[in-house]
Amino acid sequence: VFHQPPLSWQFMTPHPIAWALSTDVGYDLRAADLAAGGQGAPITPLADWVMFRHVSEHRTVINLGGFCNITRLPAHEHVRLLTGGDVCACNQVLDRMARALLDQPFDRDGAHAMRGTVVATAMNDLVKQLNNQADAGRSLGTGDELGEWAGRHELDNVDDALRTACAAIATVIIQHAAPADRLLLAGGGVRNRALVLEINQRAGVPVVVTDDLGFPATLREASAMAILGALCQDRTPITVPKITGVLKAPVSGVWILP
């Protein structure tokens, strides 16, 4: 709802979950990092390291959510070299376009975008806007960055507009995901075939969806939260100083004990 470190306001009522499942519930995992001087985000890189690290392959985990964030996994067991961060708006832009242009909540499977053609001038302009967003390190946004872009480039063909947006987002993601030996895609955006295709065309390295590694892409974030909860329960810090900017990662989590 609001995020301006060290303050952050997120809706969560854990008591019904604890009551219904008769189990301990850990929540508010960002607060301790924020209090200690960090940004509290991204919060999933350590869980990505647990799930996807490889001893000889540099991997970048790309979460295609409302905003795209990435985790760069070193090609060894040294967690201290783990890096990552937020990149740019992703599904937030594409879904807003679908609502405005298709009167649909999203472009199912990227079907309209797959029929479209990339308009280079419009794509390059959106790339600049998304890169400005990435350089500013924004972790939250409203999607309003799309309005000005759409006004400047009145693309009559809806399919072209959606494909162009996919291409711009893919371009920015690849710029920030490199270098890597393999890219791992997760998040709801993996269902957008046009977005995945545009990423593949720009990657220069193998691209796989995490389903191929045994982790359903649409459940990657839920799996990550379960891992972070277990680490908090063991009183192991879950945030990474190089990523959130915290000086020393604290133990996180607030607990409801039924």
Secondary structure, 3 states (H helix, E strand, C coil): CEEECCEEECCCCCHHHHHHHCCCEEECCCHHHHHCCCCCCCCCHHHHHHHHCCCCCCEEEEEECCEEEEEEECCCCCHHHCEEEEEEECHHHHHHHHHHHCCCCCCHHHHHHHCCCCCHHHHHHHHHHHHHHHHHCCCCCCCCHHHHHHHHCCCCCHHHHHHHHHHHHHHHHHHHHCCCCEEEEECHHHHCHHHHHHHHHHHCCCEEEHHHHCCCHHHHHHHHHHHHHHHHHCCCCCCCHHHHCCCCCCCCCEEECC
